[in-house]
Each structure stands twice: as C-alpha cells, then as structure tokens.
Amino acid sequence: MNFGIIVILVLLSLVASVGIVYAVYRLAKMKNVFWSLIPSGGMLVITLLVLLIMKLAGSGWIDSLVTFYIFQIPVIAGVLSISPLRLNRKVNVAAENEKQIRLQVARRIEAERRRHLLDSLQGFCCAESTMKAEGQREIVLMSKNGKEVDEIVNLSGASEEEVRMILDSYERYSNRMESGDGTADLILTPEQEEDIVCRLANSVPYQCDAGEGSLWDKSSARKLAANRLDTGVSARIVSAYLRHWGFTVPSEQTIKSRANNPRVKSWIVSDFEKIRKAAAAKGGEIIWIYTVPMEAICEISTFVPKNPVLLAAVTNDGAMRFKVYDDTDRDRFSDFATALAATADRKLYAVVNENYDAYMTALTKAKRRALEDKIEFFDCV
C-alpha cells in the first residue's frame, strides 16, 4: 500500500470521525447515550466488510492491518465522545429535576399564600367605605394579584379615593392580624433548605439558640430559620416548609381520618372516653404520639439520620412538638418521653398511635416509674 492511498484513507477516516461524532451527539440528544453507540458499531461493521473485500481481492496482511487501524479512528472518536455527552446529560437531568422541585415548592408557597390571604379577608371590612364587604375584598384580591389602582378603578367601578381608602384600611388590618410580622414570602435556596433541615434533624432548639427544651415546634423552627437566614420569617412560610420537608403527621395517620372505621368508633366511645374522663378529672392534657417515616428529608440533605423517623406529640388543639431519630435507635422513645416530661406543666395522657408494644418494651420499668407522675401511656387502635 503506497503513501498516497494511506493519506486518502486517513482523510476519509477523519471525515467519517466528524460525521460519527455529530451522529452520536444527535442520537444522545434525541434518544439516549446507549443509542449513540450505533454509529461506532456501524463503522466497525463497515471496517470488517472492507477487510473482507480486501482479503477476497488478495491484499496482504500488512495492508489489511493498516486499513483496520485507520478505520478505527472514527470508531474510537465515536466511543470517546459518549462520556462527555453522558456527563452533560446527567447534569442537564439533575438541573431539570432541581428546577421541578423548586417549581413545586413555589407552587405550594403560592397556594399557601392565597389560602392565608383568603382567610385573612374573612374578617375584613373597611368601616369608612359604603361598599359592601364582598366588594371590598374583591378590591384587595385584585391588588394582591398585581393590579394597579387605576386598573382596579376601571374593573370595580369604585372611585380612586375609595379604592385607596380600602387598600390602606386592609394594610392596617393585616398588620394587626400579623402582630407586626410583615415579613415577605421566601423561597429558600437548596443550600438554605439543606442547612435548616440538617439542624432540625440533628440538633435540638437550645443547641441552635432557637428556644429551650429538646423538642422542636413551629415557634422554635421559625426562630431557627430566622437565625440561619439573618432575617425574619413568617409563621405561614415556616408551616409551608415544614409540611414540604415532612415534619408533620400525614392526615391518613390521624385518628380523625379513621374515625368512620367501626373498630375505631368502638375504641373512641369506650377506651378513649375513659382516657378523656381521667385527664379531665386530674386536670391533665391528652396528647397523641405518632411515628412518621421521613424518607423525603434524605433527598434534601445528606446530613440526616440514615433511617430518619419523626416522633411527634400532637395536642387536641393541633400544636405539635417533634424530634427526628434514627429508626434503629432503641432508646428513641425513652428520650422523647423524657423530653416531653421535662416541658410538661401538667400530667400528660399520651395515646401512642404506632408501635405501642415495642415502645413499652424498650421503656424500662425504672424509666416508666420515673415518668409516671408526668406521663401515662395508652395504646391506640
């Protein structure tokens, strides 16, 4: 094989390399990285066919070997181009997933904002205005949805003076309802979420200068967020994020969601009625203790227990105190009960909704005797 033919083959090979790399890029974009192996595979088949033809034509083994290696240039180029394309695809997928998560959080925050606004409007009425309360609330809603005063005037038919008077009145009313908390809505960055979730899962309020005691509640979580962000955070936003992160009891676990079950009905009118009367007679408080798996926080932060589980104590009024443990921690219930007893100002009548037998077994007799003046435990259905 003379030098001229080798040069021609190399040039053809380079042209084929460009074509294969382009084909790999298009297939990776349209399909996936595994489809992008097709051009390199096709070139390898072509190489074998050329070698077969050369063999039949009587070419020597040196010519065949040279041809084979030259024709491997586009094959190798195609294979090597797959790795950066695959990495780029992973980055794009990760970025898209993060974008979707942030959009979901934003939608939940917006839904929570709208619900809070509608709730806050229920008791609002500008006494100076002659317009009906429903019309006043519509004006406030239009303003909160971004409409300017002149647009509201055109849409409502009210005068500019009356629109401004209603909006000023609502601002004063809202400030009174929020007790001076006019903090704007926040959407946390992934880094901020990870930081706060990590502290909620691995520490207690007094360690984070977020309150006293060893159990979190909405107030201490709000103070933690304010400390970490160096800015005030509204209670409404904290509630929305706690739900998003899973620091709440799912509605399907609560006794209310199962109240129509015949077995639950029977328990309520018999066993629970006895608990209620005992608590009322001794001035105690009934709490509901739930065990909630928390896989969702593992996706937010890597610095959380390997098998996170939430122990939550919920009062009949809906106030909740909670702490995160590792599911393999046998002493978690003992620790949680001790923390509850430390903050109780009256005897607690605790209805344990899950794992009652296991928790009572793990709770030593000595510990139960030490807590009996503060907490009494009852099994649920």
BELLIN-V212192 format. One record per residue. BURIAL is + if it has 9 or more other C-alpha atoms within 8 Angstrom, else -. Layout:
burial = {BURIAL	BURIAL}
This chain:
burial = {-	-	-	-	-	+	-	-	+	+	-	-	+	+	-	+	+	+	-	+	+	-	+	+	+	-	+	+	-	-	-	+	+	-	+	+	+	-	+	+	+	-	+	+	-	-	+	-	-	-	+	-	-	+	+	-	-	-	+	-	-	-	+	+	-	-	+	+	-	+	+	+	+	+	+	+	+	+	+	-	+	+	-	-	+	+	-	-	-	-	-	-	-	-	-	-	-	-	-	-	-	-	-	-	+	+	-	+	+	-	-	+	+	-	-	+	-	-	-	+	-	-	-	+	-	+	-	-	-	-	-	-	+	-	+	+	+	-	+	+	-	+	+	-	-	-	+	-	+	-	-	+	+	-	-	-	-	-	-	+	-	+	+	+	+	+	+	-	+	+	-	-	+	+	+	-	-	-	-	-	-	-	-	-	-	-	-	-	-	-	-	+	+	+	+	+	+	+	+	+	+	+	-	+	+	+	-	+	-	+	+	-	+	+	+	+	+	+	-	+	+	+	+	+	+	+	+	-	-	-	-	-	+	+	+	+	+	+	+	+	-	+	+	-	+	+	+	-	+	-	-	-	+	+	-	-	+	+	+	-	-	-	-	+	+	-	+	+	-	-	-	+	+	-	+	+	-	+	+	+	-	-	-	+	+	+	+	+	+	+	+	+	-	+	-	-	+	+	-	+	+	-	-	+	+	-	+	+	+	+	+	+	+	+	+	-	-	-	-	+	+	+	+	+	+	+	-	-	-	-	-	+	+	+	-	+	+	+	+	+	+	-	-	+	-	-	+	+	+	+	+	+	+	-	-	+	-	-	+	-	-	+	+	-	-	-	+	+	-	-	+	-	-	+	+	+	-	-	-	+	-}
